[in-house]
């Protein structure tokens, strides 16, 4: 009787990649869930004896799924496959009962070796089977969101290691905006708060854009405590902190994108866009450059600290076709 497998991930691209990476001679039935709530229902319906589980998902994330499985003693063997590669994430999922952790993007040999290691799969034990037939079509936007999710994890891991904290990672937003729509989206990030912002340009072959890191002013006191700068804060030190964190986040994120899209980025020096003002005032000077823009938005926050910053990557209109072409290789 085929073994029921569940792939629980909000990314259509990730679900497809994991399904394609499963051994071709494994007697299984493959089921899919796009968030943790649907995934738990599938497990309760005995559609997931083996579960490949993402961590960053809407409605119910992977940690919550593991907590429910552990609490209700559900019969599921869980292998986490996630872009959140922080050591603390590894530790937490193991503590919650996950059998193992595999980093995204999925690596076929690593996945098969893990299955063999735990005796879940034995090569040559079944006849050759066809790939799952119910693989959905993946849009370019969905694929880019998964690429951004992995890049986000790389940046969060680096920042977390440097500050010795755990970075809470969201589901990244990917959208194409006209100038007026982008203005509204940026304004909604901070709403009525005052913010400071740093900008960095970047360029690759056929791709260029601008990264903006927005710092909420209400977080600076907590940030100085974390960095052990209490009673030392000054305008100069504040600028240094913003520039350093921007360099880390932007550089790591771009490297994560570049690795997956097989390109290289050159990154400019950080420059202060403005301090202690409303978002709409800080971005006025940039609006003329954003007639049509592909955006990736990530809101990073630090657990147990009142610290949040927003990373936005704004790609020029001319870059969109090149990015779509690069993403196309992941969809084949």
C-alpha atoms as one frame of an Amber mdcrd trajectory, in Angstrom:
protein
   0.000   0.000   0.000   1.451   3.410  -0.975   2.854   5.528   1.851   1.001
   8.874   2.223   3.343  11.841   1.901   2.361  15.437   2.712   4.217  18.487
   1.398   3.151  21.487   3.483   4.472  24.770   2.107   2.822  28.045   1.096
   5.035  28.278  -1.995   3.776  26.534  -5.137   7.356  26.468  -6.429   8.661
  24.813  -3.263   5.887  22.208  -3.319   6.748  21.395  -6.913  10.510  21.238
  -6.270  10.110  18.955  -3.266   7.731  16.630  -5.137  10.166  16.391  -8.052
  13.022  15.601  -5.653  11.350  12.561  -4.117  12.784   9.173  -5.145  11.221
   7.916  -8.372  11.052   4.320  -7.131   9.295   5.155  -3.845   5.785   3.729
  -3.496   3.965   6.809  -2.222   0.956   9.034  -2.718   1.779  12.742  -2.559
  -0.584  15.279  -0.992  -0.164  19.042  -0.740  -1.098  21.756   1.756  -0.488
  25.489   1.329  -0.506  26.396   5.019  -0.239  24.739   8.400  -3.962  24.648
   9.100  -4.676  22.685   5.917  -1.633  20.546   6.639  -2.874  19.578  10.098
  -6.262  18.612   8.678  -4.498  16.378   6.141  -2.430  14.727   8.880  -5.557
  14.040  10.919  -7.090  12.479   7.794  -4.051  10.170   7.553  -2.758  11.840
   4.386   0.677  12.528   5.831   2.566   9.715   7.517   5.689  11.545   6.319
   5.457  15.356   6.310   7.813  17.799   4.609   7.097  21.028   6.470   7.934
  24.660   5.789   8.279  27.109   8.705   7.253  30.512   7.308   3.614  30.198
   6.247   0.464  32.295   6.637  -2.498  31.316   8.876  -0.479  28.691  10.758
   3.298  28.412  10.550   5.482  25.333  10.828   6.280  25.830  14.513   2.572
  25.848  15.342   2.057  22.695  13.288   4.837  20.921  15.189   3.345  22.049
  18.509  -0.060  20.630  17.534   1.442  17.343  16.349   3.373  17.011  19.601
   0.441  18.024  21.805  -2.055  15.663  20.151   0.507  12.899  19.569  -0.371
  12.717  15.879   1.246   9.853  13.907   3.468  11.894  11.586   7.190  11.863
  10.909   8.198  15.453  10.131  11.190  16.701   8.150  11.406  20.488   8.069
  12.445  22.075   4.767  12.881  25.803   5.268  14.708  28.947   4.201  15.020
  29.994   7.855  18.491  28.612   8.430  19.191  30.178  11.825  20.764  27.721
  14.292  17.977  28.549  16.739  15.393  27.478  14.138  17.190  24.114  13.817
  17.202  23.697  17.593  13.551  24.643  18.021  12.158  22.264  15.416  14.172
  19.362  16.816  12.869  20.207  20.291   9.322  20.165  18.886   9.807  16.684
  17.485  10.980  17.202  13.905  13.161  14.333  12.715  15.523  16.540  10.696
  15.985  19.919   9.016  16.881  20.495   5.362  17.747  23.951   4.079  16.098
  25.477   1.028  16.476  25.445  -1.886  15.846  21.713  -1.806  18.824  19.541
  -2.609  17.822  16.201  -4.150  20.826  14.156  -2.885  20.440  15.639   0.607
  16.738  14.787   0.708  17.287  11.199  -0.430  20.247  10.742   1.941  18.082
  11.941   4.839  15.308   9.495   3.936  17.842   6.661   3.725  19.498   7.678
   6.997  16.281   7.206   8.947  15.225   4.066   7.095  12.197   5.778   5.549
  13.310   4.905   2.035  15.534   2.148   0.688  16.852   2.450  -2.897  15.664
  -0.252  -5.250  12.953  -1.461  -2.898  10.154  -0.559  -5.325   9.499  -0.462
  -9.025  10.141   2.754 -10.892   7.207   5.140 -10.494   6.176   8.226 -12.419
   6.402  11.705 -10.903   3.273  13.053  -9.158   0.720  14.083 -11.755  -1.052
  16.748  -9.693   1.754  19.319  -9.773   0.280  22.784 -10.129   1.397  25.504
 -12.498   3.637  28.088 -10.835   3.459  31.780 -11.765   6.542  33.976 -12.051
   5.387  36.006  -9.058   4.981  32.863  -6.923   8.423  31.661  -7.941  10.018
  35.023  -7.155   8.343  35.027  -3.748   9.974  31.690  -2.935  13.344  32.956
  -4.178  12.860  36.014  -1.956  11.914  33.770   0.966  15.229  31.927   0.723
  17.199  35.175   0.344  15.330  36.582   3.364  16.442  33.602   5.417  20.089
  34.129   4.458  19.927  37.779   5.520  18.090  36.982   8.741  20.615  34.291
   9.635  23.570  36.640   9.182  21.962  39.433  11.201  20.932  36.996  13.929
  24.443  35.562  14.217  26.055  39.006  14.412  23.648  40.288  17.060  23.238
  36.937  18.858  19.431  37.100  18.579  16.624  35.202  16.893  15.145  36.977
  13.880  11.424  36.524  13.311  10.854  36.043   9.594   7.599  36.833   7.784
   6.262  35.741   4.407   7.840  38.204   1.927   5.594  40.297  -0.309   6.272
  40.525  -4.048   4.304  43.024  -6.134   4.481  45.200  -9.218   3.489  48.800
  -8.521   2.900  51.991 -10.425   4.333  55.092  -8.767   1.172  56.117  -6.895
   0.522  52.557  -5.693   4.081  52.237  -4.410   3.726  55.506  -2.508   0.640
  54.121  -0.753   2.357  50.813   0.024   5.387  52.548   1.529   3.227  54.880
   3.560   1.330  51.915   5.013   4.550  50.363   6.289   5.031  52.968   8.997
   1.560  54.551   9.053   1.726  57.339  11.640   5.220  56.539  12.949   8.341
  58.548  12.302  11.131  56.641  10.617  14.670  56.899   9.340  15.789  55.272
   6.101  18.930  54.183   4.285  19.175  53.503   0.569  21.642  51.446  -1.473
  21.766  51.006  -5.211  22.548  47.671  -6.858  23.163  46.476 -10.381  23.708
  43.273 -12.339  23.584  42.339 -16.000  20.239  43.745 -17.129  18.972  44.144
 -13.557  19.231  47.257 -11.438  17.416  48.849  -8.590  17.477  50.335  -5.147
  17.259  48.806  -1.693  15.680  50.814   1.096  15.891  49.856   4.762  13.349
  51.640   6.954  14.018  51.930  10.688  11.205  52.809  13.082  12.408  55.604
  15.354  10.560  54.148  18.333  12.940  51.157  18.165  16.246  53.022  18.470
  16.424  52.931  22.279  15.995  49.161  22.230  18.518  48.868  19.410  21.176
  50.778  21.349  20.631  48.475  24.349  21.055  45.402  22.170  24.263  46.825
  20.695  25.411  47.900  24.187  25.440  51.581  23.188  23.277  52.830  26.067
  23.915  56.472  26.959  26.207  56.742  23.943  23.663  57.406  21.229  24.277
  60.388  18.989  23.320  61.356  15.457  26.675  60.062  14.228  26.349  56.729
  16.060  22.755  56.362  14.901  23.861  56.768  11.297  26.614  54.207  11.805
  24.165  51.667  13.236  21.711  52.170  10.372  24.430  51.896   7.728  25.902
  48.745   9.293  22.556  46.939   9.576  21.588  48.021   6.045  24.837  46.662
   4.656  24.244  43.323   6.355  20.619  42.912   5.291  20.961  44.213   1.748
  24.221  42.414   1.026  23.053  39.050   2.345  19.679  39.348   0.622  21.226
  40.211  -2.744  23.713  37.356  -2.383  20.804  35.001  -1.718  19.027  36.196
  -4.853  22.190  36.058  -6.944  22.970  32.477  -5.914  19.539  31.244  -6.985
  19.311  33.260 -10.222  22.930  32.560 -11.222  23.908  36.238 -11.427  26.181
  38.648  -9.566  25.241  41.969  -8.012  27.416  45.007  -7.464  26.231  46.924
  -4.442  26.634  50.649  -3.782  27.477  52.277  -0.479  24.599  52.979   1.915
  23.300  56.525   1.916  20.891  58.104   4.388  17.582  58.864   2.717  16.286
  60.789   5.720  15.942  60.749   9.482  13.083  61.134  11.927  10.325  61.923
   9.478   7.228  60.514   7.833   7.758  57.935   5.108   5.962  60.067   2.520
   8.402  62.926   3.161  11.497  60.721   2.997  10.579  59.141  -0.333   9.557
  62.277  -2.219  12.964  62.631  -3.854  12.808  59.050  -5.178   9.275  58.916
  -6.591  10.247  60.120 -10.060  12.477  57.035 -10.443   9.665  54.573  -9.657
   7.184  54.859 -12.512   6.703  51.087 -12.563   8.536  48.948 -10.062   8.848
  45.316  -9.066   9.104  45.269  -5.281  10.122  42.734  -2.665   9.164  43.691
   0.884  10.394  41.970   4.047   9.662  43.066   7.626  12.337  41.801  10.004
  11.786  41.835  13.756  13.843  40.534  16.665  12.335  38.209  19.227  12.139
  39.613  22.774  13.154  43.069  21.547  11.029  45.959  20.329  13.036  46.209
  17.120  11.666  46.094  13.608  12.990  47.208  10.249  11.595  46.906   6.758
  13.685  45.938   3.742  12.395  46.914   0.311  14.034  46.008  -2.948  12.796
  48.143  -5.843  13.671  46.855  -9.304  13.428  49.115 -12.356  10.818  48.457
 -15.004  13.580  47.415 -17.431  14.689  44.729 -14.954  11.348  42.937 -14.852
  11.731  41.027 -18.126  15.255  39.908 -17.228  14.103  38.671 -13.829  11.181
  36.840 -15.424  13.614  35.175 -17.829  15.899  34.092 -14.970  12.964  32.821
 -12.912  11.816  30.801 -15.933  14.718  28.370 -15.432  13.334  27.477 -11.999
   9.913  26.705 -13.471  11.119  24.140 -16.035
